[in-house]
């Protein structure tokens, strides 16, 4: 069961695609999991259900942090929920698995909303305002054998994510993908995205991928 207070974005197909990818990993009592941009805490709760011994969830939104706390309790799990900007609240810590489903929708401009529902999806003109930061920050909090799983749209530069992660000394590959129909936000932005050459005139769906990044052995 997942609760959601007003103002918190509900889990979508990308959340469940990432959850399925996470389920492919062996989580046990020694596994330390970090969920960045946790939202409702759905992925953090799933990690705890899969057996992770330590789960931390972070979101910059007060409402999201509260929702994640409530969902950890109603599902009978102990999840440390922190409010803050990406990895800042856990600087100096290390995690075996870092998962993230960040905002990645291309927006009209590079202004990042400070409040409101758009904060859950708007990510600058190229959709990479948070993806780029995750690519550079996540390696600093990964354990030596740690793994990063991040979901994003193909509209937001999958190749760039690969390149940035490789530049950080990680080996990246796509472990899951799914084609989903445009929701209300992308439907409303079709003309803008078409004018930028991001989508074709007849495009009505986007591909969501989950990228896994691990240190080179």
N, C-alpha and C positions, 0 to 999 in steps of 0.2 A: 504494500500500500504506500502511495506517495501523496503527501499533502502539498498544497501550493497556495501560499498567501497571495493576495492581489499584487500585481507588479512584478511577479517572478515568472520567467518564461518557462512554459511547459516543455518537457522532454519531447523531442521529435525523432524522426527516423535516424538522424546522425548519432543521437545518443545511443540508440539500441544497436546500431552498427558497431560503434565503439565498444559497447558492453559485450557484444559477441566476440570481438577481437580480444578483449581482455580475458574472456573466459578460456581462451586458448592457452593462456599462461598458467603455470602451476603456482598457485598462491597458498601459502601455509602460515603457520604461527610466527615464522621468522621474517615474513615478507612485509616490508614497509612500503605503503602505497600513498601517493600524493595525487589528489584530484584538483587540477587548476581550473578556475572558472566553473565551479561546481554547480551553480544554479540551484536546483531543487535538492541536490545531493544524490541524485539517482545513481550516478556511477560510483560514488563513494559507498553507498549502501550496497550496491552490487558487489563491490570489492570485498566488503566485510562478509557478505553472504558466501562468497567464494572461498573464504577461509583466511584472508589476509589478517595477520596478527596486529598490525598497526595501520590505521587509515587516517589521513589528514585531508581535509577539504578546505579550499580557499576560494573566496569570491570577494570582489570589491564592493558588491552591493550588500547593504545592511539587511534588506529583505531576503536576499538569497541566503545569506549566512544564517539568518533566523530559520528559514525554511529547511535548510540542510540539517540544522540542529534538531528541529522537530522531527524530521524524517528519520534521523538516526535513532531517536528515542522510541518512536512508534514502531519501528522495525526491530527494536531490541538489540541495537548495536552501539558500541562505544566508538564514536568518531570524533576526532578533534577537529573542530570547525573554527577557522580563523578568518578574520576580515582583513583584506589588504590587497595590494597591487601585485598580482602574479606571485613570484617566488620571494618577494621581500620579507614576508612574515617567517619564512623558514630558512633564511640565509644562514649558511654554516651547517645545515643538516644534509643528510644523504638518504636517498630513497631507492629501493629496488625497482619500483615501477612508478613512472609518472604518466598520468593520463590527462588529456585535456580536449575539451570540445569548446574552443573559444569562439567569440564573434568573428565571422569571416566574410560577411556580405559586403560587396562593394557599395559605397555610399556616394552621395552627391559631392561631398567634399571631405577634407581630412579632419574635420572637427569631430572629436570623440564625445558623444553625449555623456554628461555627468549624472543625469537622472533620466527616468522614464524607461519604457520598454525597449526603445531603440538601442539602448546600451547593451542589450543581449544579442544584437546582431550587427549593428553598424561597426565597420572596421576600416574606415578611410576609403579613399577613392579606389584603391586596388584590393581592398579586403584584407590587407596584411598588417594592419597596425599592431595586432597582438601576436599574429603568427611569427613575424620577424623577431619579436622580443622573446617568444617562447623558444625559438630555434637557438638564440644566443644565451639565454639564461638557464634552460633545462640541463645542459651538460654539467653545469656547476653544482647541481644538486643530485645528480645521478651517482649511485654507488658504482664501484669499479665494474661490476657485471650488470649494471642497471639498464633498463629499457624505457624508452619514451614511446607512447602511443598518442598520436594527435589526429583528430578528425578535421577535414577541411573540404571545401568545394573545389572542383576543378576550375571554377571561375576565378579562383584566387591564387593561381600560380603554383601548381604542384611541383613543377620542375625547380622553382626557386626554393621551395622548402627542402627538396632533396639536396640542392647545392649548398644551402646554408648549413644544413646538418652535417654534411660531409666536411665542410670547412671547419666545423667544430670537432672533428675527429670521430664522428659517428658514422656508422654504416646504415643507410636508410633504404627501405623498400616498402612497397604498397602491399598490405596484407589483407585488405578488404575494400570492396567498392560496391556502390549501389546507385542506380539511376532513379531519381525521384522527381516528381512533378514540381514545378514552381509553386511555392506557397504565395500567400497574399503579398509579402514584401517584395519578392523578386518579380511577381507579376506586375506590380505597380512600377517597377523599375526597368521593365523590358525595353522601353524606348531609349532610356539612358544607356543601358548596357549595349544595345544594338549600335547606337551612335558611336560608342567607343570601340566597337569591333570585338567585344567580349563574347557576344552571342550572335547567332544568325537570326535572320528575320523570322524564321518559322520555329525557332527553338522554344520549347515549352517545359524543358526539364534540365536538370543539372546532375552531374556525377559527383557523389560524395565518396571520398576515399579516407581510409585510415592508414597513416604512415607510421611504420615502426622504425625506431632508430636505436642502435646499440653501438657500443664502443667496438672498434676494430680489435680483433684478437690476434 
